Amino acid sequence: MAEITNLNQFRKQKARAEKKARGDANAARFGRTRAEKERTAREEEAARRSLDGHHREPRPGTDAPTDTPDA
């Protein structure tokens, strides 16, 4: 004789497994700790400041950079 299976339990078990798989996928995509987010923000800010510090700004009223000698 075949074993009796409760279909409600089977359906709920399957739904839980799918929900866990979806949660694991989202954790891989979006799950970063606060420390990781803050570290990334600090690194991006430092890179932006470094880049801004290397800009050659034009002299007031002209398009020439400040380090060109006057002729």
Steps between C-alpha positions, in 0.01 A plus 500: 500500500622851420602747766245776564633848426348821630496732197460813714824426683675425172378826345606705805840331509553579132396865553744533792783361289425742215479794742836406653660471155363843403627646829845353448514649150401843634757476778768434242384796289427760767628369831790708622565592859493859616878490543548386139272779373681764708840373388397520135364852553828609664705352216285672237525832683879469527526419130280799412707735718821367346370556150369848584841586644666429165279729289668781315273799536499782242604852594212737567369651176691262268496140393874460553621280787670674793839337445564647151755782495390845391628585153 
